[in-house]
Amino acid sequence: MATFSVLILTAAPPGQGAVGEQSTAYVKIDGREALLRSVELFLNRDNVKQIQLVILSEAIEQAKQKFGAHLGFSGVKLIAGGPRWLDQIGAAAGTVAGEATHVIVHDAARPAVPYSDIEALMVAAEKNAAVALAAPLRSTLVELDEGGTPMAYHLPSSFMQLLTPQAFSKQKFLEMAKSKTEVHPSQLVLVKGSPLNVRIGGAGDGGFVKAMIGMLPKPKMKALSSPFEEAQW
C-alpha cells in the first residue's frame, strides 16, 4: 500500500503568478485562510504519514506566529523555501518522511478539491511514477501573439487544464527536486478532476471559491460502531 508525504506550497506554480509575490493562499474564505483549508484536505487519512506547509522565507516567522500552534496541533510542519515553486519543492526534499513511498504536491491556493479526486489520485499513484489531476476545457481557446492579437483557434478537446494535487513516487520526486525541473508532460498520467477545483487568483476570489467548496461532494462517513460513539464527541 502506498503511503504519502504531502507538501502544500504557497509559491505560485509556473505561469500562474509572479515569483515571490504575496501568495493568494492567504486569501480568506469565510474567515479562514485558503492555505489552512488546503491542509485540511489531507488530514485524518491513514495513508498520509506527513504534511508539510512550505512558506516563503521572508514570511516564515509571521506564519509561525499566526498558524504555528494550530498546525502543530494537527501535526503539520512549517518549513521555509522559495521564491519559486520548484525552490519550495527543493526545500522540502530533505525532510520527506522516511516511511513515505510517494509525495503529493499541492497548491495552497486550491482549497476546493473533492475528497473523491484525492482518493482517485492516490490509487493511480500506486501504479504510476507521476500522476496529476486535470480538468477538461469547455470552450474554444484563442491563441494570441505577444501583442495580444488573436492568431488561431484551438479546440478544447485537444487540451486539459492541469490541476493540483499531483503525486509522485519518492524517487521521481527527489529527481525533480534535485534537478529543479518539472516532470515532462509525457511522463504524467492524468486523472480526471473536478472543474470545481479552481485556483484563487486574488483577494476578490474568496466568495467564488467559497461557493465552489459548498458544492463539493461530501465524503462518506464511517458508520458508528455503537450508539455511544457519537456521544463521545
C-alpha positions as CSV (number, residue, x, y, z in Angstrom):
1,M,0.0,0.0,0.0
2,A,1.3,3.4,-0.9
3,T,1.9,5.9,1.9
4,F,2.2,9.6,1.3
5,S,4.1,12.7,2.4
6,V,2.1,15.8,1.4
7,L,3.7,19.2,0.5
8,I,1.4,22.2,0.5
9,L,3.2,25.0,-1.4
10,T,2.5,28.7,-1.1
11,A,4.6,29.8,-4.1
12,A,2.7,30.2,-7.4
13,P,3.0,27.3,-9.9
14,P,4.9,28.1,-13.1
15,G,3.0,30.6,-15.2
16,Q,0.3,31.3,-12.5
17,G,1.8,34.2,-10.6
18,A,4.8,36.4,-10.2
19,V,7.8,34.9,-8.4
20,G,7.9,36.0,-4.8
21,E,4.6,37.9,-4.8
22,Q,2.2,37.8,-1.8
23,S,0.7,34.4,-2.1
24,T,-3.0,34.1,-2.8
25,A,-3.0,31.2,-0.4
26,Y,-3.6,33.8,2.4
27,V,-6.9,34.9,0.9
28,K,-9.6,34.3,3.5
29,I,-12.6,32.1,2.6
30,D,-15.4,32.5,5.1
31,G,-12.9,33.9,7.6
32,R,-10.2,31.3,7.2
33,E,-7.1,31.4,5.0
34,A,-7.1,29.2,2.0
35,L,-3.8,27.5,3.0
36,L,-5.5,26.2,6.2
37,R,-8.3,24.7,4.1
38,S,-5.9,23.2,1.7
39,V,-4.0,21.5,4.6
40,E,-7.3,20.1,5.9
41,L,-7.9,18.2,2.6
42,F,-5.2,15.7,3.7
43,L,-5.9,15.4,7.5
44,N,-7.3,12.2,9.0
45,R,-6.1,9.9,6.2
46,D,-4.5,6.7,7.3
47,N,-2.1,6.6,4.3
48,V,-0.9,10.2,4.8
49,K,2.2,10.0,7.1
50,Q,3.3,13.6,6.9
51,I,2.1,17.1,5.9
52,Q,4.5,20.0,5.4
53,L,3.4,23.5,4.6
54,V,6.1,25.5,2.7
55,I,6.2,29.2,3.3
56,L,8.2,31.9,1.5
57,S,11.4,32.5,3.6
58,E,10.6,36.2,4.3
59,A,7.1,35.2,5.7
60,I,8.1,32.1,7.8
61,E,8.3,33.9,11.2
62,Q,5.0,35.6,10.8
63,A,3.4,32.3,9.6
64,K,4.8,30.5,12.7
65,Q,3.3,33.1,15.0
66,K,-0.1,33.1,13.2
67,F,-0.5,29.4,12.3
68,G,2.1,27.5,14.2
69,A,0.0,26.4,17.2
70,H,-3.0,25.4,15.1
71,L,-0.9,23.5,12.6
72,G,1.3,21.9,15.2
73,F,-1.8,20.5,17.0
74,S,-2.6,18.8,13.7
75,G,0.9,17.5,13.2
76,V,1.7,19.8,10.3
77,K,5.2,21.1,9.9
78,L,6.1,24.6,8.7
79,I,9.2,25.0,6.6
80,A,10.7,27.9,4.7
81,G,11.5,27.9,1.0
82,G,11.2,29.8,-2.2
83,P,10.7,32.1,-4.0
84,R,9.8,29.7,-6.9
85,W,7.5,26.7,-6.9
86,L,10.5,24.4,-7.7
87,D,12.6,26.1,-5.0
88,Q,9.9,25.1,-2.4
89,I,9.9,21.6,-3.7
90,G,13.7,21.5,-3.3
91,A,13.4,22.9,0.3
92,A,11.1,20.1,1.3
93,A,13.0,17.3,-0.3
94,G,15.4,16.7,2.6
95,T,12.5,16.4,5.2
96,V,10.2,13.9,3.4
97,A,9.2,11.2,5.9
98,G,11.3,8.0,5.5
99,E,8.2,5.8,5.6
100,A,6.5,7.6,2.7
101,T,6.6,5.8,-0.6
102,H,5.1,8.7,-2.5
103,V,4.9,12.5,-2.3
104,I,1.9,14.6,-3.1
105,V,2.4,18.2,-4.1
106,H,-0.5,20.7,-3.8
107,D,-1.0,24.4,-4.4
108,A,-2.1,26.1,-1.2
109,A,-4.3,28.4,-3.2
110,R,-6.5,25.5,-4.4
111,P,-8.7,24.6,-1.4
112,A,-11.7,23.3,-3.4
113,V,-10.7,19.7,-4.2
114,P,-13.2,16.9,-3.9
115,Y,-12.3,14.2,-1.4
116,S,-13.0,11.6,-4.2
117,D,-10.5,13.3,-6.5
118,I,-7.7,12.9,-3.9
119,E,-8.7,9.3,-3.4
120,A,-8.5,8.6,-7.2
121,L,-5.1,10.3,-7.4
122,M,-3.8,8.2,-4.6
123,V,-5.0,5.0,-6.3
124,A,-3.4,6.0,-9.6
125,A,-0.1,6.8,-7.8
126,E,0.3,3.3,-6.6
127,K,0.9,2.2,-10.2
128,N,2.5,5.3,-11.8
129,A,5.5,7.4,-11.0
130,A,3.9,10.7,-11.8
131,V,0.2,11.5,-11.6
132,A,-1.8,14.7,-11.8
133,L,-5.4,15.8,-11.7
134,A,-6.6,17.5,-14.9
135,A,-10.0,19.0,-15.9
136,P,-11.4,19.2,-19.4
137,L,-11.8,22.6,-21.0
138,R,-15.3,23.6,-22.1
139,S,-14.6,26.5,-24.5
140,T,-12.6,27.1,-27.7
141,L,-9.2,28.6,-27.0
142,V,-7.8,31.6,-28.9
143,E,-4.1,31.8,-29.3
144,L,-2.6,35.3,-29.0
145,D,0.7,36.8,-30.2
146,E,2.9,38.8,-27.9
147,G,0.9,41.9,-28.6
148,G,-2.4,40.3,-27.7
149,T,-3.7,39.9,-31.2
150,P,-5.8,36.7,-31.9
151,M,-3.9,34.4,-34.2
152,A,-5.6,31.0,-34.1
153,Y,-8.4,28.9,-32.7
154,H,-7.8,25.7,-30.8
155,L,-10.5,23.1,-29.9
156,P,-10.9,22.4,-26.2
157,S,-10.8,18.6,-26.9
158,S,-7.0,19.0,-27.6
159,F,-6.3,20.4,-24.1
160,M,-6.8,19.8,-20.5
161,Q,-6.3,22.2,-17.5
162,L,-3.5,20.9,-15.3
163,L,-4.5,20.9,-11.6
164,T,-3.1,20.0,-8.2
165,P,-2.7,17.9,-6.2
166,Q,-0.1,15.9,-8.1
167,A,1.5,12.7,-6.8
168,F,5.0,11.3,-7.5
169,S,6.9,8.2,-6.4
170,K,9.5,9.3,-3.9
171,Q,12.3,8.6,-6.4
172,K,10.6,10.7,-9.1
173,F,10.0,13.5,-6.6
174,L,13.6,13.5,-5.4
175,E,14.8,13.6,-9.1
176,M,12.6,16.6,-9.7
177,A,13.7,18.3,-6.5
178,K,17.4,17.8,-7.3
179,S,17.2,19.0,-10.9
180,K,14.6,21.8,-10.2
181,T,12.9,20.8,-13.4
182,E,9.3,19.8,-13.7
183,V,8.4,16.3,-14.9
184,H,8.0,16.2,-18.6
185,P,4.3,16.1,-19.6
186,S,4.8,12.8,-21.5
187,Q,5.6,11.2,-18.1
188,L,2.4,12.3,-16.5
189,V,-0.7,10.1,-16.1
190,L,-3.7,12.3,-15.9
191,V,-6.7,11.6,-13.6
192,K,-9.9,13.5,-14.5
193,G,-10.6,16.0,-11.8
194,S,-13.5,18.3,-10.9
195,P,-13.9,21.7,-12.5
196,L,-14.8,23.0,-9.0
197,N,-11.0,22.8,-8.3
198,V,-10.3,26.4,-9.0
199,R,-7.2,28.5,-8.1
200,I,-7.5,31.7,-6.1
201,G,-6.1,34.4,-8.3
202,G,-6.7,37.4,-6.0
203,A,-8.5,38.8,-2.9
204,G,-11.8,39.1,-4.8
205,D,-12.0,35.3,-5.4
206,G,-12.8,34.4,-1.8
207,G,-16.5,34.4,-2.3
208,F,-16.3,32.5,-5.6
209,V,-14.1,29.8,-4.1
210,K,-16.4,29.5,-1.0
211,A,-19.2,28.7,-3.4
212,M,-17.1,26.0,-5.1
213,I,-16.3,24.5,-1.7
214,G,-20.0,24.5,-0.9
215,M,-20.7,22.4,-4.0
216,L,-18.1,19.7,-3.3
217,P,-19.4,16.2,-2.7
218,K,-19.1,15.2,0.9
219,P,-17.0,12.2,1.9
220,K,-18.9,9.2,3.1
221,M,-18.9,9.0,6.9
222,K,-17.7,5.8,8.6
223,A,-20.6,4.0,10.3
224,L,-20.6,4.3,14.1
225,S,-19.7,1.1,15.8
226,S,-22.1,1.7,18.7
227,P,-24.8,4.3,19.7
228,F,-22.5,5.6,22.4
229,E,-19.7,6.5,19.9
230,E,-21.4,9.7,18.7
231,A,-22.0,10.9,22.3
232,Q,-18.2,10.9,23.0
233,W,-17.9,13.9,20.7
